[in-house]
Amino acid sequence: MSTARSAQPSARVQVSRVPSKPVRKEDDGAFSIDLWLRRDGAFDSDVALRLTPAEAEVLHAQLCYALDDDTVTVIVPETSVPDCRKGALGKRRR
């Protein structure tokens, strides 16, 4: 049994969000996040991460827990922090 090898087996792959494109809700209810794919630092292609509403909710909750510190207020004024984050920020300040 043979396995196919890529031309660059040790290529470093990086994935990042396309900063100018917002998350969008598709007609079928899925959420799409546009991503850039780079190999060894060179742009390779655009891809979209598609999440079901349940997957998006789990990701949202995980991000809220991961952001459980005050760094979010450096970027967003505390008065503009989403409701899901207000509880986490309040708990840390006690």
PyMOL Python script that loads the backbone (N, CA, C, O; Angstrom):
from pymol import cmd

cmd.read_pdbstr("""\
ATOM      1  N   MET A   1       0.840  -1.171   0.000  1.00  0.00           N
ATOM      2  CA  MET A   1       0.000   0.000   0.000  1.00  0.00           C
ATOM      3  C   MET A   1       0.885   1.234   0.000  1.00  0.00           C
ATOM      4  O   MET A   1       1.727   1.389   0.884  1.00  0.00           O
ATOM      5  N   SER A   2       0.712   2.099  -0.959  1.00  0.00           N
ATOM      6  CA  SER A   2       1.533   3.302  -1.018  1.00  0.00           C
ATOM      7  C   SER A   2       0.728   4.498  -0.517  1.00  0.00           C
ATOM      8  O   SER A   2      -0.499   4.532  -0.606  1.00  0.00           O
ATOM      9  N   THR A   3       1.455   5.466   0.008  1.00  0.00           N
ATOM     10  CA  THR A   3       0.812   6.695   0.466  1.00  0.00           C
ATOM     11  C   THR A   3       1.326   7.846  -0.369  1.00  0.00           C
ATOM     12  O   THR A   3       2.512   7.910  -0.694  1.00  0.00           O
ATOM     13  N   ALA A   4       0.441   8.744  -0.712  1.00  0.00           N
ATOM     14  CA  ALA A   4       0.839   9.914  -1.504  1.00  0.00           C
ATOM     15  C   ALA A   4       1.513  10.925  -0.585  1.00  0.00           C
ATOM     16  O   ALA A   4       1.091  11.127   0.554  1.00  0.00           O
ATOM     17  N   ARG A   5       2.536  11.539  -1.083  1.00  0.00           N
ATOM     18  CA  ARG A   5       3.242  12.573  -0.327  1.00  0.00           C
ATOM     19  C   ARG A   5       3.119  13.889  -1.058  1.00  0.00           C
ATOM     20  O   ARG A   5       3.119  13.938  -2.288  1.00  0.00           O
ATOM     21  N   SER A   6       3.012  14.958  -0.283  1.00  0.00           N
ATOM     22  CA  SER A   6       2.948  16.277  -0.917  1.00  0.00           C
ATOM     23  C   SER A   6       4.339  16.677  -1.379  1.00  0.00           C
ATOM     24  O   SER A   6       5.338  16.099  -0.951  1.00  0.00           O
ATOM     25  N   ALA A   7       4.394  17.664  -2.251  1.00  0.00           N
ATOM     26  CA  ALA A   7       5.682  18.144  -2.757  1.00  0.00           C
ATOM     27  C   ALA A   7       6.539  18.705  -1.623  1.00  0.00           C
ATOM     28  O   ALA A   7       7.768  18.655  -1.673  1.00  0.00           O
ATOM     29  N   GLN A   8       5.864  19.241  -0.596  1.00  0.00           N
ATOM     30  CA  GLN A   8       6.573  19.801   0.547  1.00  0.00           C
ATOM     31  C   GLN A   8       6.065  19.147   1.828  1.00  0.00           C
ATOM     32  O   GLN A   8       5.212  19.724   2.503  1.00  0.00           O
ATOM     33  N   PRO A   9       6.553  17.978   2.178  1.00  0.00           N
ATOM     34  CA  PRO A   9       6.013  17.275   3.341  1.00  0.00           C
ATOM     35  C   PRO A   9       6.205  18.029   4.651  1.00  0.00           C
ATOM     36  O   PRO A   9       5.455  17.801   5.600  1.00  0.00           O
ATOM     37  N   SER A  10       7.174  18.906   4.725  1.00  0.00           N
ATOM     38  CA  SER A  10       7.410  19.630   5.970  1.00  0.00           C
ATOM     39  C   SER A  10       6.894  21.077   5.903  1.00  0.00           C
ATOM     40  O   SER A  10       7.319  21.914   6.699  1.00  0.00           O
ATOM     41  N   ALA A  11       5.997  21.377   4.975  1.00  0.00           N
ATOM     42  CA  ALA A  11       5.474  22.742   4.847  1.00  0.00           C
ATOM     43  C   ALA A  11       4.743  23.136   6.116  1.00  0.00           C
ATOM     44  O   ALA A  11       3.973  22.354   6.674  1.00  0.00           O
ATOM     45  N   ARG A  12       4.990  24.344   6.561  1.00  0.00           N
ATOM     46  CA  ARG A  12       4.319  24.879   7.746  1.00  0.00           C
ATOM     47  C   ARG A  12       3.007  25.516   7.308  1.00  0.00           C
ATOM     48  O   ARG A  12       2.998  26.434   6.488  1.00  0.00           O
ATOM     49  N   VAL A  13       1.916  25.033   7.850  1.00  0.00           N
ATOM     50  CA  VAL A  13       0.591  25.534   7.491  1.00  0.00           C
ATOM     51  C   VAL A  13       0.094  26.448   8.597  1.00  0.00           C
ATOM     52  O   VAL A  13       0.165  26.101   9.776  1.00  0.00           O
ATOM     53  N   GLN A  14      -0.412  27.621   8.219  1.00  0.00           N
ATOM     54  CA  GLN A  14      -0.984  28.571   9.165  1.00  0.00           C
ATOM     55  C   GLN A  14      -2.382  28.938   8.702  1.00  0.00           C
ATOM     56  O   GLN A  14      -2.633  29.119   7.510  1.00  0.00           O
ATOM     57  N   VAL A  15      -3.282  29.044   9.658  1.00  0.00           N
ATOM     58  CA  VAL A  15      -4.655  29.439   9.371  1.00  0.00           C
ATOM     59  C   VAL A  15      -4.970  30.651  10.228  1.00  0.00           C
ATOM     60  O   VAL A  15      -4.681  30.660  11.424  1.00  0.00           O
ATOM     61  N   SER A  16      -5.564  31.678   9.620  1.00  0.00           N
ATOM     62  CA  SER A  16      -5.963  32.863  10.379  1.00  0.00           C
ATOM     63  C   SER A  16      -7.255  33.422   9.806  1.00  0.00           C
ATOM     64  O   SER A  16      -7.604  33.179   8.650  1.00  0.00           O
ATOM     65  N   ARG A  17      -7.950  34.173  10.641  1.00  0.00           N
ATOM     66  CA  ARG A  17      -9.195  34.795  10.180  1.00  0.00           C
ATOM     67  C   ARG A  17      -8.890  35.874   9.163  1.00  0.00           C
ATOM     68  O   ARG A  17      -7.847  36.524   9.235  1.00  0.00           O
ATOM     69  N   VAL A  18      -9.791  36.067   8.221  1.00  0.00           N
ATOM     70  CA  VAL A  18      -9.707  37.198   7.306  1.00  0.00           C
ATOM     71  C   VAL A  18     -10.248  38.391   8.107  1.00  0.00           C
ATOM     72  O   VAL A  18     -11.449  38.457   8.372  1.00  0.00           O
ATOM     73  N   PRO A  19      -9.384  39.328   8.491  1.00  0.00           N
ATOM     74  CA  PRO A  19      -9.806  40.377   9.417  1.00  0.00           C
ATOM     75  C   PRO A  19     -10.910  41.293   8.895  1.00  0.00           C
ATOM     76  O   PRO A  19     -11.658  41.864   9.689  1.00  0.00           O
ATOM     77  N   SER A  20     -11.023  41.441   7.606  1.00  0.00           N
ATOM     78  CA  SER A  20     -12.013  42.365   7.058  1.00  0.00           C
ATOM     79  C   SER A  20     -13.391  41.738   6.859  1.00  0.00           C
ATOM     80  O   SER A  20     -14.338  42.431   6.488  1.00  0.00           O
ATOM     81  N   LYS A  21     -13.511  40.429   7.103  1.00  0.00           N
ATOM     82  CA  LYS A  21     -14.788  39.754   6.849  1.00  0.00           C
ATOM     83  C   LYS A  21     -15.430  39.313   8.167  1.00  0.00           C
ATOM     84  O   LYS A  21     -14.799  38.619   8.965  1.00  0.00           O
ATOM     85  N   PRO A  22     -16.675  39.713   8.391  1.00  0.00           N
ATOM     86  CA  PRO A  22     -17.349  39.310   9.630  1.00  0.00           C
ATOM     87  C   PRO A  22     -17.853  37.872   9.543  1.00  0.00           C
ATOM     88  O   PRO A  22     -17.995  37.312   8.456  1.00  0.00           O
ATOM     89  N   VAL A  23     -18.116  37.298  10.692  1.00  0.00           N
ATOM     90  CA  VAL A  23     -18.795  36.007  10.730  1.00  0.00           C
ATOM     91  C   VAL A  23     -20.178  36.232  10.136  1.00  0.00           C
ATOM     92  O   VAL A  23     -20.813  37.253  10.400  1.00  0.00           O
ATOM     93  N   ARG A  24     -20.643  35.282   9.337  1.00  0.00           N
ATOM     94  CA  ARG A  24     -21.956  35.468   8.721  1.00  0.00           C
ATOM     95  C   ARG A  24     -22.814  34.226   8.885  1.00  0.00           C
ATOM     96  O   ARG A  24     -22.318  33.102   8.965  1.00  0.00           O
ATOM     97  N   LYS A  25     -24.114  34.466   8.931  1.00  0.00           N
ATOM     98  CA  LYS A  25     -25.072  33.370   9.020  1.00  0.00           C
ATOM     99  C   LYS A  25     -25.561  33.061   7.620  1.00  0.00           C
ATOM    100  O   LYS A  25     -26.042  33.947   6.913  1.00  0.00           O
ATOM    101  N   GLU A  26     -25.440  31.805   7.220  1.00  0.00           N
ATOM    102  CA  GLU A  26     -25.826  31.367   5.885  1.00  0.00           C
ATOM    103  C   GLU A  26     -27.327  31.077   5.829  1.00  0.00           C
ATOM    104  O   GLU A  26     -27.982  30.963   6.864  1.00  0.00           O
ATOM    105  N   ASP A  27     -27.857  30.961   4.628  1.00  0.00           N
ATOM    106  CA  ASP A  27     -29.279  30.685   4.439  1.00  0.00           C
ATOM    107  C   ASP A  27     -29.724  29.379   5.101  1.00  0.00           C
ATOM    108  O   ASP A  27     -30.878  29.256   5.510  1.00  0.00           O
ATOM    109  N   ASP A  28     -28.816  28.404   5.209  1.00  0.00           N
ATOM    110  CA  ASP A  28     -29.171  27.121   5.814  1.00  0.00           C
ATOM    111  C   ASP A  28     -29.035  27.128   7.334  1.00  0.00           C
ATOM    112  O   ASP A  28     -29.235  26.097   7.977  1.00  0.00           O
ATOM    113  N   GLY A  29     -28.693  28.291   7.920  1.00  0.00           N
ATOM    114  CA  GLY A  29     -28.571  28.409   9.368  1.00  0.00           C
ATOM    115  C   GLY A  29     -27.170  28.219   9.898  1.00  0.00           C
ATOM    116  O   GLY A  29     -26.912  28.520  11.063  1.00  0.00           O
ATOM    117  N   ALA A  30     -26.254  27.728   9.075  1.00  0.00           N
ATOM    118  CA  ALA A  30     -24.867  27.542   9.503  1.00  0.00           C
ATOM    119  C   ALA A  30     -24.162  28.891   9.575  1.00  0.00           C
ATOM    120  O   ALA A  30     -24.575  29.857   8.933  1.00  0.00           O
ATOM    121  N   PHE A  31     -23.106  28.942  10.356  1.00  0.00           N
ATOM    122  CA  PHE A  31     -22.288  30.143  10.462  1.00  0.00           C
ATOM    123  C   PHE A  31     -20.985  29.909   9.719  1.00  0.00           C
ATOM    124  O   PHE A  31     -20.410  28.823   9.796  1.00  0.00           O
ATOM    125  N   SER A  32     -20.514  30.928   8.993  1.00  0.00           N
ATOM    126  CA  SER A  32     -19.264  30.816   8.241  1.00  0.00           C
ATOM    127  C   SER A  32     -18.269  31.843   8.740  1.00  0.00           C
ATOM    128  O   SER A  32     -18.599  33.010   8.952  1.00  0.00           O
ATOM    129  N   ILE A  33     -17.040  31.378   8.921  1.00  0.00           N
ATOM    130  CA  ILE A  33     -15.923  32.243   9.313  1.00  0.00           C
ATOM    131  C   ILE A  33     -14.882  32.113   8.214  1.00  0.00           C
ATOM    132  O   ILE A  33     -14.337  31.032   7.992  1.00  0.00           O
ATOM    133  N   ASP A  34     -14.604  33.221   7.524  1.00  0.00           N
ATOM    134  CA  ASP A  34     -13.625  33.191   6.435  1.00  0.00           C
ATOM    135  C   ASP A  34     -12.215  33.139   7.003  1.00  0.00           C
ATOM    136  O   ASP A  34     -11.871  33.877   7.926  1.00  0.00           O
ATOM    137  N   LEU A  35     -11.406  32.251   6.430  1.00  0.00           N
ATOM    138  CA  LEU A  35     -10.037  32.025   6.895  1.00  0.00           C
ATOM    139  C   LEU A  35      -9.059  32.118   5.740  1.00  0.00           C
ATOM    140  O   LEU A  35      -9.405  31.855   4.588  1.00  0.00           O
ATOM    141  N   TRP A  36      -7.833  32.498   6.065  1.00  0.00           N
ATOM    142  CA  TRP A  36      -6.730  32.471   5.109  1.00  0.00           C
ATOM    143  C   TRP A  36      -5.872  31.258   5.426  1.00  0.00           C
ATOM    144  O   TRP A  36      -5.599  30.967   6.591  1.00  0.00           O
ATOM    145  N   LEU A  37      -5.455  30.563   4.400  1.00  0.00           N
ATOM    146  CA  LEU A  37      -4.559  29.430   4.555  1.00  0.00           C
ATOM    147  C   LEU A  37      -3.225  29.805   3.924  1.00  0.00           C
ATOM    148  O   LEU A  37      -3.157  30.189   2.756  1.00  0.00           O
ATOM    149  N   ARG A  38      -2.161  29.686   4.724  1.00  0.00           N
ATOM    150  CA  ARG A  38      -0.811  29.975   4.220  1.00  0.00           C
ATOM    151  C   ARG A  38       0.061  28.749   4.431  1.00  0.00           C
ATOM    152  O   ARG A  38      -0.061  28.046   5.435  1.00  0.00           O
ATOM    153  N   ARG A  39       0.934  28.505   3.482  1.00  0.00           N
ATOM    154  CA  ARG A  39       1.931  27.439   3.600  1.00  0.00           C
ATOM    155  C   ARG A  39       3.298  28.088   3.522  1.00  0.00           C
ATOM    156  O   ARG A  39       3.609  28.806   2.572  1.00  0.00           O
ATOM    157  N   ASP A  40       4.105  27.827   4.526  1.00  0.00           N
ATOM    158  CA  ASP A  40       5.442  28.422   4.627  1.00  0.00           C
ATOM    159  C   ASP A  40       5.403  29.932   4.441  1.00  0.00           C
ATOM    160  O   ASP A  40       6.300  30.505   3.823  1.00  0.00           O
ATOM    161  N   GLY A  41       4.369  30.579   4.970  1.00  0.00           N
ATOM    162  CA  GLY A  41       4.266  32.027   4.921  1.00  0.00           C
ATOM    163  C   GLY A  41       3.660  32.600   3.654  1.00  0.00           C
ATOM    164  O   GLY A  41       3.359  33.793   3.603  1.00  0.00           O
ATOM    165  N   ALA A  42       3.475  31.777   2.628  1.00  0.00           N
ATOM    166  CA  ALA A  42       2.907  32.254   1.361  1.00  0.00           C
ATOM    167  C   ALA A  42       1.414  31.928   1.315  1.00  0.00           C
ATOM    168  O   ALA A  42       0.999  30.828   1.680  1.00  0.00           O
ATOM    169  N   PHE A  43       0.619  32.885   0.865  1.00  0.00           N
ATOM    170  CA  PHE A  43      -0.817  32.684   0.748  1.00  0.00           C
ATOM    171  C   PHE A  43      -1.095  31.496  -0.152  1.00  0.00           C
ATOM    172  O   PHE A  43      -0.514  31.380  -1.231  1.00  0.00           O
ATOM    173  N   ASP A  44      -1.979  30.613   0.284  1.00  0.00           N
ATOM    174  CA  ASP A  44      -2.348  29.449  -0.511  1.00  0.00           C
ATOM    175  C   ASP A  44      -3.794  29.551  -0.982  1.00  0.00           C
ATOM    176  O   ASP A  44      -4.065  29.377  -2.170  1.00  0.00           O
ATOM    177  N   SER A  45      -4.729  29.831  -0.071  1.00  0.00           N
ATOM    178  CA  SER A  45      -6.132  29.940  -0.469  1.00  0.00           C
ATOM    179  C   SER A  45      -6.985  30.487   0.663  1.00  0.00           C
ATOM    180  O   SER A  45      -6.546  30.594   1.808  1.00  0.00           O
ATOM    181  N   ASP A  46      -8.222  30.830   0.309  1.00  0.00           N
ATOM    182  CA  ASP A  46      -9.245  31.187   1.284  1.00  0.00           C
ATOM    183  C   ASP A  46     -10.057  29.933   1.553  1.00  0.00           C
ATOM    184  O   ASP A  46     -10.311  29.143   0.643  1.00  0.00           O
ATOM    185  N   VAL A  47     -10.458  29.753   2.783  1.00  0.00           N
ATOM    186  CA  VAL A  47     -11.362  28.672   3.145  1.00  0.00           C
ATOM    187  C   VAL A  47     -12.386  29.244   4.120  1.00  0.00           C
ATOM    188  O   VAL A  47     -12.157  30.291   4.725  1.00  0.00           O
ATOM    189  N   ALA A  48     -13.497  28.565   4.268  1.00  0.00           N
ATOM    190  CA  ALA A  48     -14.507  28.989   5.223  1.00  0.00           C
ATOM    191  C   ALA A  48     -14.740  27.876   6.230  1.00  0.00           C
ATOM    192  O   ALA A  48     -14.966  26.724   5.861  1.00  0.00           O
ATOM    193  N   LEU A  49     -14.681  28.232   7.490  1.00  0.00           N
ATOM    194  CA  LEU A  49     -15.038  27.310   8.556  1.00  0.00           C
ATOM    195  C   LEU A  49     -16.538  27.441   8.753  1.00  0.00           C
ATOM    196  O   LEU A  49     -17.040  28.518   9.074  1.00  0.00           O
ATOM    197  N   ARG A  50     -17.255  26.331   8.556  1.00  0.00           N
ATOM    198  CA  ARG A  50     -18.718  26.341   8.714  1.00  0.00           C
ATOM    199  C   ARG A  50     -19.072  25.641  10.011  1.00  0.00           C
ATOM    200  O   ARG A  50     -18.600  24.537  10.282  1.00  0.00           O
ATOM    201  N   LEU A  51     -19.904  26.288  10.810  1.00  0.00           N
ATOM    202  CA  LEU A  51     -20.327  25.743  12.094  1.00  0.00           C
ATOM    203  C   LEU A  51     -21.843  25.674  12.150  1.00  0.00           C
ATOM    204  O   LEU A  51     -22.528  26.589  11.693  1.00  0.00           O
ATOM    205  N   THR A  52     -22.364  24.600  12.703  1.00  0.00           N
ATOM    206  CA  THR A  52     -23.799  24.540  12.966  1.00  0.00           C
ATOM    207  C   THR A  52     -24.086  25.524  14.104  1.00  0.00           C
ATOM    208  O   THR A  52     -23.158  25.954  14.789  1.00  0.00           O
ATOM    209  N   PRO A  53     -25.348  25.885  14.314  1.00  0.00           N
ATOM    210  CA  PRO A  53     -25.650  26.755  15.451  1.00  0.00           C
ATOM    211  C   PRO A  53     -25.160  26.166  16.782  1.00  0.00           C
ATOM    212  O   PRO A  53     -24.674  26.908  17.636  1.00  0.00           O
ATOM    213  N   ALA A  54     -25.279  24.864  16.967  1.00  0.00           N
ATOM    214  CA  ALA A  54     -24.806  24.241  18.213  1.00  0.00           C
ATOM    215  C   ALA A  54     -23.290  24.355  18.339  1.00  0.00           C
ATOM    216  O   ALA A  54     -22.782  24.652  19.421  1.00  0.00           O
ATOM    217  N   GLU A  55     -22.560  24.121  17.245  1.00  0.00           N
ATOM    218  CA  GLU A  55     -21.097  24.247  17.275  1.00  0.00           C
ATOM    219  C   GLU A  55     -20.684  25.691  17.539  1.00  0.00           C
ATOM    220  O   GLU A  55     -19.727  25.941  18.272  1.00  0.00           O
ATOM    221  N   ALA A  56     -21.405  26.645  16.939  1.00  0.00           N
ATOM    222  CA  ALA A  56     -21.103  28.063  17.155  1.00  0.00           C
ATOM    223  C   ALA A  56     -21.333  28.448  18.617  1.00  0.00           C
ATOM    224  O   ALA A  56     -20.562  29.217  19.192  1.00  0.00           O
ATOM    225  N   GLU A  57     -22.398  27.909  19.212  1.00  0.00           N
ATOM    226  CA  GLU A  57     -22.681  28.204  20.623  1.00  0.00           C
ATOM    227  C   GLU A  57     -21.608  27.645  21.538  1.00  0.00           C
ATOM    228  O   GLU A  57     -21.205  28.305  22.496  1.00  0.00           O
ATOM    229  N   VAL A  58     -21.138  26.433  21.254  1.00  0.00           N
ATOM    230  CA  VAL A  58     -20.062  25.845  22.061  1.00  0.00           C
ATOM    231  C   VAL A  58     -18.789  26.675  21.917  1.00  0.00           C
ATOM    232  O   VAL A  58     -18.117  26.951  22.911  1.00  0.00           O
ATOM    233  N   LEU A  59     -18.448  27.077  20.687  1.00  0.00           N
ATOM    234  CA  LEU A  59     -17.268  27.915  20.469  1.00  0.00           C
ATOM    235  C   LEU A  59     -17.411  29.235  21.211  1.00  0.00           C
ATOM    236  O   LEU A  59     -16.457  29.706  21.830  1.00  0.00           O
ATOM    237  N   HIS A  60     -18.591  29.835  21.155  1.00  0.00           N
ATOM    238  CA  HIS A  60     -18.856  31.090  21.860  1.00  0.00           C
ATOM    239  C   HIS A  60     -18.613  30.928  23.358  1.00  0.00           C
ATOM    240  O   HIS A  60     -17.945  31.761  23.972  1.00  0.00           O
ATOM    241  N   ALA A  61     -19.147  29.866  23.948  1.00  0.00           N
ATOM    242  CA  ALA A  61     -18.954  29.627  25.377  1.00  0.00           C
ATOM    243  C   ALA A  61     -17.480  29.400  25.704  1.00  0.00           C
ATOM    244  O   ALA A  61     -16.974  29.919  26.700  1.00  0.00           O
ATOM    245  N   GLN A  62     -16.798  28.632  24.873  1.00  0.00           N
ATOM    246  CA  GLN A  62     -15.377  28.366  25.119  1.00  0.00           C
ATOM    247  C   GLN A  62     -14.551  29.644  25.027  1.00  0.00           C
ATOM    248  O   GLN A  62     -13.620  29.838  25.808  1.00  0.00           O
ATOM    249  N   LEU A  63     -14.885  30.519  24.075  1.00  0.00           N
ATOM    250  CA  LEU A  63     -14.170  31.789  23.965  1.00  0.00           C
ATOM    251  C   LEU A  63     -14.432  32.674  25.180  1.00  0.00           C
ATOM    252  O   LEU A  63     -13.517  33.337  25.668  1.00  0.00           O
ATOM    253  N   CYS A  64     -15.663  32.692  25.671  1.00  0.00           N
ATOM    254  CA  CYS A  64     -15.968  33.480  26.866  1.00  0.00           C
ATOM    255  C   CYS A  64     -15.127  33.025  28.052  1.00  0.00           C
ATOM    256  O   CYS A  64     -14.586  33.848  28.791  1.00  0.00           O
ATOM    257  N   TYR A  65     -15.020  31.703  28.231  1.00  0.00           N
ATOM    258  CA  TYR A  65     -14.188  31.194  29.322  1.00  0.00           C
ATOM    259  C   TYR A  65     -12.723  31.493  29.090  1.00  0.00           C
ATOM    260  O   TYR A  65     -12.012  31.853  30.028  1.00  0.00           O
ATOM    261  N   ALA A  66     -12.254  31.352  27.856  1.00  0.00           N
ATOM    262  CA  ALA A  66     -10.844  31.611  27.551  1.00  0.00           C
ATOM    263  C   ALA A  66     -10.490  33.081  27.741  1.00  0.00           C
ATOM    264  O   ALA A  66      -9.355  33.411  28.086  1.00  0.00           O
ATOM    265  N   LEU A  67     -11.459  33.961  27.517  1.00  0.00           N
ATOM    266  CA  LEU A  67     -11.229  35.399  27.670  1.00  0.00           C
ATOM    267  C   LEU A  67     -11.505  35.876  29.086  1.00  0.00           C
ATOM    268  O   LEU A  67     -11.689  37.073  29.306  1.00  0.00           O
ATOM    269  N   ASP A  68     -11.537  34.982  30.032  1.00  0.00           N
ATOM    270  CA  ASP A  68     -11.890  35.329  31.411  1.00  0.00           C
ATOM    271  C   ASP A  68     -10.768  36.098  32.111  1.00  0.00           C
ATOM    272  O   ASP A  68     -10.184  35.639  33.093  1.00  0.00           O
ATOM    273  N   ASP A  69     -10.496  37.260  31.579  1.00  0.00           N
ATOM    274  CA  ASP A  69      -9.565  38.189  32.222  1.00  0.00           C
ATOM    275  C   ASP A  69      -9.920  39.597  31.764  1.00  0.00           C
ATOM    276  O   ASP A  69     -10.888  39.786  31.028  1.00  0.00           O
ATOM    277  N   ASP A  70      -9.162  40.561  32.184  1.00  0.00           N
ATOM    278  CA  ASP A  70      -9.483  41.955  31.887  1.00  0.00           C
ATOM    279  C   ASP A  70      -8.944  42.446  30.556  1.00  0.00           C
ATOM    280  O   ASP A  70      -9.147  43.613  30.222  1.00  0.00           O
ATOM    281  N   THR A  71      -8.264  41.606  29.779  1.00  0.00           N
ATOM    282  CA  THR A  71      -7.661  42.083  28.543  1.00  0.00           C
ATOM    283  C   THR A  71      -8.697  42.531  27.527  1.00  0.00           C
ATOM    284  O   THR A  71      -8.396  43.366  26.673  1.00  0.00           O
ATOM    285  N   VAL A  72      -9.915  41.996  27.597  1.00  0.00           N
ATOM    286  CA  VAL A  72     -10.944  42.378  26.632  1.00  0.00           C
ATOM    287  C   VAL A  72     -11.263  43.866  26.746  1.00  0.00           C
ATOM    288  O   VAL A  72     -11.596  44.488  25.737  1.00  0.00           O
ATOM    289  N   THR A  73     -11.175  44.459  27.936  1.00  0.00           N
ATOM    290  CA  THR A  73     -11.510  45.872  28.088  1.00  0.00           C
ATOM    291  C   THR A  73     -10.440  46.781  27.497  1.00  0.00           C
ATOM    292  O   THR A  73     -10.666  47.983  27.357  1.00  0.00           O
ATOM    293  N   VAL A  74      -9.289  46.234  27.151  1.00  0.00           N
ATOM    294  CA  VAL A  74      -8.272  47.027  26.462  1.00  0.00           C
ATOM    295  C   VAL A  74      -8.733  47.323  25.039  1.00  0.00           C
ATOM    296  O   VAL A  74      -8.444  48.389  24.495  1.00  0.00           O
ATOM    297  N   ILE A  75      -9.450  46.377  24.440  1.00  0.00           N
ATOM    298  CA  ILE A  75      -9.902  46.502  23.060  1.00  0.00           C
ATOM    299  C   ILE A  75     -11.296  47.108  22.984  1.00  0.00           C
ATOM    300  O   ILE A  75     -11.563  47.949  22.125  1.00  0.00           O
ATOM    301  N   VAL A  76     -12.178  46.687  23.871  1.00  0.00           N
ATOM    302  CA  VAL A  76     -13.578  47.120  23.871  1.00  0.00           C
ATOM    303  C   VAL A  76     -13.859  47.812  25.192  1.00  0.00           C
ATOM    304  O   VAL A  76     -13.557  47.250  26.245  1.00  0.00           O
ATOM    305  N   PRO A  77     -14.429  49.014  25.175  1.00  0.00           N
ATOM    306  CA  PRO A  77     -14.752  49.674  26.443  1.00  0.00           C
ATOM    307  C   PRO A  77     -15.691  48.799  27.275  1.00  0.00           C
ATOM    308  O   PRO A  77     -16.543  48.107  26.717  1.00  0.00           O
ATOM    309  N   GLU A  78     -15.547  48.822  28.588  1.00  0.00           N
ATOM    310  CA  GLU A  78     -16.343  47.958  29.455  1.00  0.00           C
ATOM    311  C   GLU A  78     -17.843  48.128  29.222  1.00  0.00           C
ATOM    312  O   GLU A  78     -18.602  47.169  29.362  1.00  0.00           O
ATOM    313  N   THR A  79     -18.273  49.327  28.871  1.00  0.00           N
ATOM    314  CA  THR A  79     -19.694  49.561  28.619  1.00  0.00           C
ATOM    315  C   THR A  79     -20.185  48.855  27.362  1.00  0.00           C
ATOM    316  O   THR A  79     -21.391  48.682  27.185  1.00  0.00           O
ATOM    317  N   SER A  80     -19.263  48.443  26.482  1.00  0.00           N
ATOM    318  CA  SER A  80     -19.635  47.763  25.233  1.00  0.00           C
ATOM    319  C   SER A  80     -19.386  46.261  25.263  1.00  0.00           C
ATOM    320  O   SER A  80     -19.600  45.577  24.263  1.00  0.00           O
ATOM    321  N   VAL A  81     -18.937  45.744  26.399  1.00  0.00           N
ATOM    322  CA  VAL A  81     -18.654  44.313  26.500  1.00  0.00           C
ATOM    323  C   VAL A  81     -19.972  43.553  26.405  1.00  0.00           C
ATOM    324  O   VAL A  81     -20.949  43.945  27.043  1.00  0.00           O
ATOM    325  N   PRO A  82     -20.024  42.463  25.617  1.00  0.00           N
ATOM    326  CA  PRO A  82     -21.255  41.673  25.505  1.00  0.00           C
ATOM    327  C   PRO A  82     -21.709  41.143  26.865  1.00  0.00           C
ATOM    328  O   PRO A  82     -20.890  40.939  27.761  1.00  0.00           O
ATOM    329  N   ASP A  83     -23.009  40.922  27.016  1.00  0.00           N
ATOM    330  CA  ASP A  83     -23.568  40.454  28.279  1.00  0.00           C
ATOM    331  C   ASP A  83     -22.913  39.174  28.777  1.00  0.00           C
ATOM    332  O   ASP A  83     -22.725  39.004  29.981  1.00  0.00           O
ATOM    333  N   CYS A  84     -22.562  38.271  27.864  1.00  0.00           N
ATOM    334  CA  CYS A  84     -21.965  37.001  28.280  1.00  0.00           C
ATOM    335  C   CYS A  84     -20.624  37.207  28.965  1.00  0.00           C
ATOM    336  O   CYS A  84     -20.197  36.352  29.741  1.00  0.00           O
ATOM    337  N   ARG A  85     -19.957  38.306  28.702  1.00  0.00           N
ATOM    338  CA  ARG A  85     -18.649  38.578  29.307  1.00  0.00           C
ATOM    339  C   ARG A  85     -18.761  39.367  30.604  1.00  0.00           C
ATOM    340  O   ARG A  85     -17.851  39.320  31.431  1.00  0.00           O
ATOM    341  N   LYS A  86     -19.860  40.090  30.798  1.00  0.00           N
ATOM    342  CA  LYS A  86     -19.990  40.938  31.982  1.00  0.00           C
ATOM    343  C   LYS A  86     -19.931  40.137  33.264  1.00  0.00           C
ATOM    344  O   LYS A  86     -19.326  40.585  34.237  1.00  0.00           O
ATOM    345  N   GLY A  87     -20.540  38.970  33.293  1.00  0.00           N
ATOM    346  CA  GLY A  87     -20.494  38.131  34.486  1.00  0.00           C
ATOM    347  C   GLY A  87     -19.087  37.672  34.798  1.00  0.00           C
ATOM    348  O   GLY A  87     -18.682  37.666  35.960  1.00  0.00           O
ATOM    349  N   ALA A  88     -18.337  37.288  33.784  1.00  0.00           N
ATOM    350  CA  ALA A  88     -16.965  36.810  33.983  1.00  0.00           C
ATOM    351  C   ALA A  88     -16.068  37.927  34.491  1.00  0.00           C
ATOM    352  O   ALA A  88     -15.233  37.700  35.366  1.00  0.00           O
ATOM    353  N   LEU A  89     -16.232  39.141  33.949  1.00  0.00           N
ATOM    354  CA  LEU A  89     -15.417  40.265  34.402  1.00  0.00           C
ATOM    355  C   LEU A  89     -15.769  40.641  35.829  1.00  0.00           C
ATOM    356  O   LEU A  89     -14.878  40.952  36.619  1.00  0.00           O
ATOM    357  N   GLY A  90     -17.034  40.620  36.173  1.00  0.00           N
ATOM    358  CA  GLY A  90     -17.458  40.953  37.530  1.00  0.00           C
ATOM    359  C   GLY A  90     -16.931  39.981  38.571  1.00  0.00           C
ATOM    360  O   GLY A  90     -16.558  40.390  39.671  1.00  0.00           O
ATOM    361  N   LYS A  91     -16.896  38.692  38.233  1.00  0.00           N
ATOM    362  CA  LYS A  91     -16.399  37.678  39.158  1.00  0.00           C
ATOM    363  C   LYS A  91     -14.923  37.868  39.452  1.00  0.00           C
ATOM    364  O   LYS A  91     -14.486  37.632  40.578  1.00  0.00           O
ATOM    365  N   ARG A  92     -14.149  38.289  38.466  1.00  0.00           N
ATOM    366  CA  ARG A  92     -12.705  38.475  38.653  1.00  0.00           C
ATOM    367  C   ARG A  92     -12.401  39.675  39.536  1.00  0.00           C
ATOM    368  O   ARG A  92     -11.369  39.699  40.207  1.00  0.00           O
ATOM    369  N   ARG A  93     -13.271  40.658  39.548  1.00  0.00           N
ATOM    370  CA  ARG A  93     -12.996  41.895  40.284  1.00  0.00           C
ATOM    371  C   ARG A  93     -13.347  41.799  41.753  1.00  0.00           C
ATOM    372  O   ARG A  93     -12.998  42.704  42.512  1.00  0.00           O
ATOM    373  N   ARG A  94     -14.011  40.763  42.187  1.00  0.00           N
ATOM    374  CA  ARG A  94     -14.420  40.648  43.592  1.00  0.00           C
ATOM    375  C   ARG A  94     -13.255  40.416  44.503  1.00  0.00           C
ATOM    376  O   ARG A  94     -13.433  40.298  45.715  1.00  0.00           O
TER     377      ARG A  94
END
""", "prot")
cmd.dss("prot")
cmd.show_as("cartoon", "prot")
cmd.util.cbc("prot")
cmd.orient("prot")
